[in-house]
Amino acid sequence: VNLPGAVGFTVLYSALANRMAPQALFYTVLSTFLAFFGAFGWLIYPLVSAGLLHPVAFASKLAAALPAGFAAPIAVCQNWTYSLFYLLANMWGSVVVSLLFWGFANEVTTVSEAKKYYPLFGMFANVALVFSGQFVRYVSKLHTSLPAGVDGWGVALKLLMSAVVASGGVIMAAFRYLNVAVLKEADGSDGAPSPSGKLAPKKKKKPSMSIGESARHLASSAYIRSLATLVICYGMAINLVEVTWKSKLKQAFPDPSAYSAFMGSFSSATGVATLAMMLFGRFVFRKWGWGTAAMITPAVLLGTGVAFFALCLTGNTFAPLLSTVGLTPLMLAVFVGAAQNIVSKAAKYSL
């Protein structure tokens, strides 16, 4: 669902960007995500648990009438609420963080200011990742203190989605404050200087372009084509490993609360590793330059990915040896895959 969803969002976002003001577009996109996440925790999931919303009978008829190759798309359609949640949860980082936040940061920050503030933005983001991971871990373990008969995962989901909505509200309030109280004062309409002491330059209005015109414009640049190739290849490589790892993770932690608790610890570890890699990255940039730093991410992904897949293919060979230390091939694959994801994502986010 990720690829068609991403393409559909790109087309929709391009159309909205040509018709809406930047602030209105920001609020519209963010509020759509928050509305769905809030509704999922408090309305959609309880209805699904009650046996509603999912067309199980219709999906069963399709599975009986169509070849076995249609099993995956039929399952996606049958569990459409979970599929939509998975899609929007995966798009949250790309849309809200990469597109909305960094788009706004690039718009209001000069090149000289970016050198000073962008590393701090990245550091704060990873500090937040550490604390949010611990919050997820804490909430996921609350089911142990709930009375019998209470859906522990349903309670945890409500708390997690409420936290997402509350955080989104803080984002919108901060965005509103920056536009009304900070940028309006620094805009120079009354000659007021910006916080750096200089008059904010008037930005030229960019011409509106359709999705096709935008694609042709980007394709005409060799630099953009190279960046696109780099991003596509990274996405394919990381997804090949991550999908396989998460299938192992689901086998090891079939209970949703246990799965969520592990992912909370994983998020915190990713934040700590990224902070450490950011400090190491400053040394790499200073000593060897950007070229060497850019090669670290694919090298790490290749090395750790090969180790993970080798373990998946030959793990049973080491089962007797692993049993002596209380491990199984499945759990070792989970831990190695987690380390692979942590290190590769830390390299990506910091370098």
matplotlib code that plots the C-alpha trace (Angstrom):
import matplotlib.pyplot as plt

x = [0.0, 2.9, 3.8, 0.3, -0.5, 2.7, 1.9, -1.7, -0.6, 1.9, -0.8, -3.2, -0.6, 0.5, -3.1, -3.7, -0.4, -1.5, -4.9, -4.2, -1.9, 1.1, -0.4, -3.8, -2.0, 0.0, -3.1, -5.1, -2.5, -1.6, -5.2, -6.1, -3.4, -4.4, -8.1, -7.5, -5.2, -7.5, -10.5, -8.6, -7.8, -11.2, -13.7, -12.3, -10.4, -13.3, -15.7, -13.2, -12.9, -16.7, -16.6, -17.6, -16.1, -14.0, -15.8, -14.7, -17.5, -16.9, -13.1, -13.7, -15.8, -13.1, -10.4, -12.5, -13.1, -9.6, -6.2, -3.9, -1.8, -4.5, -4.3, -2.2, -4.4, -7.5, -6.1, -5.2, -8.8, -10.3, -8.3, -8.6, -8.6, -5.2, -3.9, -4.8, -3.3, -0.1, 0.0, -0.5, 1.8, 4.6, 3.8, 3.9, 7.7, 7.9, 5.0, 5.0, 8.7, 10.4, 7.8, 6.0, 8.6, 11.7, 9.8, 8.8, 12.4, 13.9, 11.5, 12.2, 15.9, 18.8, 21.8, 24.0, 21.4, 20.9, 24.5, 23.9, 20.4, 19.8, 22.1, 20.2, 16.9, 18.2, 19.5, 16.2, 14.3, 16.4, 16.1, 12.3, 12.7, 14.3, 11.6, 8.7, 10.1, 10.0, 6.5, 5.4, 7.1, 5.4, 2.0, 2.4, 3.0, -0.1, -2.2, -0.6, -2.3, -5.7, -8.6, -9.5, -11.7, -10.3, -8.7, -5.2, -4.1, -7.3, -6.5, -2.8, -3.9, -6.2, -3.4, -0.9, -3.2, -4.3, -0.6, -0.2, -3.2, -2.0, 1.5, 0.0, -2.0, 1.3, 2.8, -0.1, 0.0, 3.7, 3.3, 0.6, 2.7, 5.7, 3.6, 1.6, 4.0, 7.5, 7.5, 4.9, 7.1, 10.2, 8.5, 9.5, 6.1, 6.8, 10.5, 11.1, 14.3, 14.5, 16.0, 19.4, 19.2, 18.6, 15.5, 13.8, 14.0, 10.8, 10.4, 9.5, 6.2, 7.0, 4.9, 2.4, 3.2, 1.2, 2.5, 3.6, 5.4, 7.0, 8.2, 9.6, 11.4, 13.0, 13.9, 15.8, 18.4, 21.1, 21.7, 18.0, 18.0, 21.1, 19.5, 16.3, 18.2, 20.0, 16.8, 15.0, 17.8, 18.1, 14.3, 14.4, 17.3, 16.0, 12.6, 13.9, 15.6, 13.0, 10.0, 11.9, 12.9, 9.4, 8.1, 10.6, 9.6, 5.9, 6.7, 8.8, 6.2, 2.7, 1.0, 0.4, 1.4, 4.7, 5.4, 4.7, 6.9, 9.8, 9.3, 9.4, 12.8, 13.9, 12.9, 14.8, 17.9, 17.6, 17.5, 20.6, 22.5, 21.7, 22.8, 26.1, 26.4, 25.8, 28.7, 30.8, 29.6, 31.1, 34.5, 34.0, 33.0, 35.9, 38.6, 37.5, 34.7, 31.2, 32.1, 33.4, 30.4, 28.0, 29.5, 29.0, 25.2, 25.2, 28.3, 26.7, 23.4, 25.2, 27.4, 24.6, 22.1, 24.3, 24.9, 21.1, 20.1, 22.9, 21.6, 18.1, 19.2, 21.6, 20.3, 19.1, 22.6, 23.6, 20.5, 22.4, 25.0, 22.5, 20.5, 23.5, 23.1, 19.3, 18.7, 16.8, 17.6, 14.4, 15.3, 18.9, 17.5, 15.3, 18.2, 20.6, 17.8, 17.1, 20.8, 20.9, 18.0, 19.3, 22.8, 21.5, 18.9, 21.3, 23.7, 21.0, 19.6, 23.0, 25.0]
y = [0.0, 2.4, 3.0, 3.7, 5.7, 7.8, 8.4, 9.4, 11.7, 13.4, 14.1, 15.4, 17.5, 19.0, 19.9, 21.4, 23.4, 25.1, 26.1, 26.8, 29.2, 27.6, 28.0, 26.6, 23.6, 22.9, 22.9, 20.8, 18.1, 17.8, 17.9, 15.1, 12.9, 13.8, 13.3, 9.8, 8.7, 10.0, 8.3, 5.1, 4.8, 5.9, 4.8, 2.6, 0.0, -0.6, -1.1, -3.5, -5.4, -5.7, -7.4, -4.4, -2.4, -5.3, -7.1, -10.6, -12.5, -10.5, -11.1, -14.8, -15.0, -13.2, -15.5, -18.5, -17.1, -15.6, -17.3, -17.6, -14.8, -12.3, -13.3, -10.3, -7.6, -9.3, -9.3, -5.6, -4.8, -7.0, -5.3, -1.9, 0.0, -1.5, -1.0, 2.7, 3.1, 1.4, 3.7, 6.9, 5.9, 5.2, 8.5, 10.5, 10.8, 11.7, 14.1, 15.8, 15.8, 15.8, 17.8, 20.1, 20.8, 20.9, 22.8, 25.4, 25.5, 26.0, 28.8, 30.9, 30.0, 31.6, 29.5, 31.0, 30.3, 26.8, 25.9, 26.8, 25.6, 22.5, 20.3, 21.4, 20.5, 17.0, 16.6, 17.7, 15.3, 12.3, 13.3, 13.3, 9.8, 8.5, 9.8, 8.8, 5.3, 5.0, 6.4, 3.7, 1.0, 2.3, 2.4, -1.0, -2.6, -1.1, -4.1, -6.0, -3.7, -3.8, -6.0, -9.2, -8.8, -5.4, -5.1, -4.0, -3.2, -1.1, 1.0, 1.4, 2.4, 5.1, 6.5, 6.4, 8.0, 10.7, 11.5, 11.8, 14.1, 16.2, 16.5, 17.5, 20.2, 21.5, 21.5, 23.6, 26.0, 26.5, 26.9, 29.5, 31.4, 31.5, 32.8, 35.4, 36.6, 35.9, 36.0, 38.8, 41.0, 40.1, 40.4, 44.0, 45.4, 48.0, 48.0, 45.8, 43.7, 40.0, 38.3, 38.3, 42.0, 42.1, 43.0, 39.8, 39.7, 39.6, 36.1, 35.9, 34.1, 30.8, 29.9, 27.2, 23.9, 20.8, 17.4, 16.6, 20.0, 19.5, 16.0, 17.3, 20.2, 17.9, 15.3, 18.0, 18.3, 15.7, 16.6, 15.9, 12.6, 11.4, 12.3, 10.5, 7.4, 7.5, 7.8, 5.1, 2.7, 3.3, 2.9, -0.4, -1.7, -0.7, -2.1, -5.5, -5.8, -4.2, -6.2, -9.5, -8.4, -7.4, -10.7, -12.3, -9.8, -10.7, -14.4, -13.6, -11.2, -12.3, -10.2, -6.6, -5.1, -7.1, -6.1, -2.4, -2.5, -3.9, -1.2, 1.4, 0.2, 0.0, 3.7, 4.8, 2.9, 4.4, 7.9, 7.2, 5.7, 8.6, 11.1, 9.3, 9.0, 12.8, 13.5, 11.0, 12.5, 15.9, 14.3, 12.4, 15.6, 17.6, 14.9, 13.2, 15.4, 14.8, 12.0, 9.7, 10.5, 9.8, 6.4, 5.3, 4.8, 2.4, 0.6, 0.1, -1.0, -3.5, -5.0, -5.4, -6.5, -9.3, -10.4, -10.4, -12.4, -14.9, -15.5, -15.9, -18.5, -20.5, -19.7, -23.3, -24.5, -22.7, -23.8, -26.2, -23.7, -20.9, -23.1, -23.1, -19.4, -19.4, -18.1, -19.4, -18.7, -16.6, -14.4, -14.0, -12.9, -10.4, -8.9, -8.8, -7.3, -4.7, -3.8, -3.6, -1.2, 0.9, 1.3, 1.9, 4.4, 6.2, 6.5, 7.8, 10.4, 11.7, 11.5]
z = [0.0, 0.5, -3.2, -4.5, -1.3, -1.8, -5.4, -4.6, -1.8, -4.1, -6.7, -4.1, -2.3, -5.6, -6.5, -3.0, -3.1, -6.3, -4.7, -1.0, 0.9, 2.6, 6.1, 5.1, 3.4, 6.5, 8.8, 6.3, 5.9, 9.6, 10.8, 8.4, 9.9, 13.4, 12.8, 11.5, 14.3, 16.9, 15.3, 14.9, 18.6, 19.9, 17.2, 14.4, 16.5, 18.9, 16.0, 14.4, 17.7, 17.7, 14.3, 12.2, 9.3, 7.8, 4.9, 6.0, 4.1, 0.9, 1.1, 1.6, -1.5, -3.5, -2.1, -3.2, -6.7, -7.5, -7.9, -4.9, -6.2, -5.2, -1.5, -0.5, -2.1, -0.8, 2.7, 2.3, 1.3, 4.0, 6.7, 5.1, 8.4, 9.5, 6.0, 6.1, 9.5, 8.3, 5.3, 7.2, 10.0, 7.5, 5.7, 8.9, 8.9, 5.2, 5.2, 8.6, 9.3, 6.0, 3.9, 6.3, 9.0, 6.8, 4.1, 6.7, 8.1, 4.7, 4.0, 7.1, 7.7, 5.8, 4.7, 7.4, 10.0, 8.8, 9.5, 13.1, 13.8, 11.6, 13.7, 16.8, 15.1, 14.3, 17.9, 19.5, 17.1, 18.3, 22.0, 21.4, 19.8, 23.0, 25.3, 22.9, 22.7, 26.5, 26.6, 24.1, 26.2, 29.4, 27.8, 26.2, 29.6, 31.3, 30.4, 33.3, 35.8, 34.1, 35.4, 33.6, 30.6, 29.6, 26.2, 27.2, 23.7, 23.1, 26.2, 25.2, 21.6, 23.0, 25.1, 22.2, 19.7, 22.3, 22.8, 19.0, 18.7, 21.7, 20.1, 16.8, 18.6, 20.1, 16.6, 15.1, 18.1, 17.6, 13.9, 14.5, 17.0, 14.6, 11.8, 13.8, 16.5, 15.1, 11.3, 11.0, 13.2, 11.2, 7.8, 7.5, 6.7, 9.3, 8.8, 11.8, 11.7, 11.9, 15.0, 13.3, 12.9, 9.2, 7.3, 6.0, 2.2, 0.3, -1.2, -4.9, -5.5, -7.2, -10.3, -9.9, -11.7, -12.4, -11.2, -14.8, -15.2, -11.8, -12.8, -16.1, -14.4, -11.8, -14.4, -16.4, -13.6, -13.4, -9.8, -8.9, -10.9, -9.0, -5.6, -6.7, -7.6, -4.3, -2.3, -4.3, -3.9, -0.2, 0.2, -1.6, 0.3, 3.8, 3.0, 1.9, 5.3, 7.4, 6.0, 6.6, 10.1, 11.1, 9.9, 12.4, 15.0, 14.7, 15.1, 18.3, 19.8, 18.6, 21.4, 20.2, 23.6, 23.7, 20.1, 20.9, 24.0, 22.0, 19.3, 22.0, 23.2, 19.5, 19.0, 22.1, 21.0, 17.5, 19.1, 21.2, 18.3, 16.1, 18.6, 18.9, 15.1, 14.8, 17.1, 15.1, 11.9, 12.8, 13.1, 9.8, 7.9, 9.3, 8.7, 5.4, 3.9, 2.6, 0.1, 2.8, 5.1, 2.3, 1.7, 5.3, 5.1, 2.1, 3.5, 6.8, 5.2, 3.0, 5.7, 8.3, 5.7, 4.5, 8.1, 8.8, 5.7, 6.3, 9.8, 8.5, 5.9, 8.2, 11.7, 12.4, 11.9, 15.1, 17.1, 19.4, 20.2, 20.8, 23.1, 25.5, 26.0, 26.2, 22.6, 19.6, 16.0, 15.8, 18.7, 17.5, 14.1, 15.9, 17.8, 14.8, 12.7, 15.3, 15.5, 11.7, 11.6, 14.4, 12.9, 9.3, 10.4, 12.7, 9.7, 7.5, 9.9, 10.9, 7.7]

ax = plt.figure().add_subplot(projection="3d")
ax.plot(x, y, z, "-o")
ax.set_aspect("equal")
plt.show()
